[in-house]
Amino acid sequence: MTKSNIQIETKALNVTFHNNPVLKNINIEIPAKQLTAIIGPSGCGKTTLLKSFNRLLEIQDDVKITGEIIVDNKDIMTSGLNVPDIRKKMGLISQKPYPLPMSIFENVAYGLRIHHGKNPKKVEEGVHHCLQEVGLWNEVKDRLHDPASRLSVGQQQRLCLARAIAVKPEVILCDEPTSALDPIAAQQIERLLLKLKKDFTVILVTHTLRQAKRVADYVIFLYFGMVVEQGPADDVFTNPKSPEMKAYLSGEIS
Amino acid sequence: MLASLIIVIGSLILIVSVIVFNGASSLSFEMLTQTSEGSFYLSSGGGFLNAIVGSLILALPATAFAFIVSVFIAMYLQKDFISSAFSSFIRMCLDIMWGIPSIVYGVFALTIMIAVGLRGGSVLFGIIALTLLEIPIITRSIDESIKVVPDGLKESAYSLGSTRFETALHVVRRQAMPGIVAGVLLGFGRGIGDAASILLTVGDSNYFPTSVLDQTAALPTIILNLAGMPEKTVQNKAYAVAFILLLIVLTISILTRYLTKKSSRYIIK
């Protein structure tokens, strides 16, 4: 990988919760405009790694983070940075969709307004565009002002995606975005992520190996808080080097 | 279990029916539209509009002040702003404040009043006593409703690049709104019905107060005065006042339910 197409790089990243190490000496490079899957058994630190990229860990109590996380040639862990500016570059899709307690329209308009101006016409265009991008427009165009909580879970997840891209981030962080969804809604999200990687760097935490095989360009395999293997998906899946990765692929550990 | 249920519901029905039976019968239109005459506690002259107005003049500003203070305390109590050790200390202080008998707030306000050289009572110090009484109630209600806002929702807002204040103002506020409404009305209900905190500080008056340093009548204090009189007719006036107070509190209760439901429309479960 050349320097220019690396979106996120970590150097000696360590995270502890209440003095328990969760991530140990993480050194990874995540390629830009590709879909990177973070895989590994439950409780191995996948979500923690994902949330370290937009400095979401520090709102928890008693977290210690050391090391560097380099985004756009800058270490985002440097003190004194404007954290909302860092987070603005990274949309987050969580496991359970959390629409904001507002109408469908306002959910998407919220990010547009706080970052890209309050001009009503532009906000309306932006909302339309983002909802269309995630294939939600036709389903909700007649009830834009209904509470977002009335949508189905699958629709809520797509709304969260629309809300995230409205901010115009560089990266979309996805934390098991399909695990709460029915198969059809899950497939819609997968397809969307594949479409979105043209414009965004997509990082997907998943505990289903099959999903990673279907969609990933690049793979990071975590095991007990350490990166055991990373590389292009084809290499890692067809030619695993570590015994842990081999065991994980064969289904001995999951 | 059935026995305790009967005790609870039975006493509620008993209290309400005694007040309605005695109060409604001695209540007259003049009582609600006229201010007290000189001998209100002795004969049947005049009404108690001055006390209704007085109670509102005490409880409304007190609730407003308590709300402003409470919102900021409740917001800062969250882990987004201060450490959890410090916030649990403040929560403990508020719980102690909640448990302090209201007469103590009354004595406290009286002490300040005497220290600044006022005698006999004033609206201002009644408001001070009620504000102190309401702050822990409103703060803890708002605090509890903010505490149960899901972390995932706050994370969503932060991930969109919102600052802590934008998150608090636009997202947490909306989600916590039903609890905020309930807390404010709970505080107001407590404030308007409390006698002990204003007993020593507002004095009494037959007229509407015209400045914050005037004395004023209030519903709970005139109930106390009327009920202590020997004549049956005067005592019945106490029931009439209690009936009005009950109606006010009932209205607040219904309003709380309505507004809580209304503000729940958008919240995320």
Interface residues (C-beta under 8 A of the other chain):
Chain A: K51 N54 L56 I59 D61 P84 D85 R87 K88 M90 G91 L92 S94 K96 Y98 P99 L100 P101 M102 S103 Y110 G111 I114 H115 P147 A148 S149 C160 R163 A164 V167 L173
Chain B: K79 D80 S83 S84 P150 D151 G152 L153 K154 E155 S156 A157 Y158 S159 L160 G161 S162 T163 E166 H170 V171 R174 Q175 R265 Y266 I267 I268 K269
